[in-house]
Amino acid sequence: MRTRRFSAAQIISILREAERGERTIGEICRAPGVSEQSLYRWRQK
């Protein structure tokens, strides 16, 4: 079984950065190596 790659604190910080809207979603996802789909899935939760 695959372990989690990002902690809850890391996910929250990525989502908060996306909410600020200072950079595009693509730029935000590229830095930590997260797919855009993962970001949208986290946002739904």
Protein Blocks (a to p, Z undefined) as FASTA:
>chain_A
ZZdfbdfklmmmmmmmmmnomacfklmmmmnopafklmmmmmmZZ
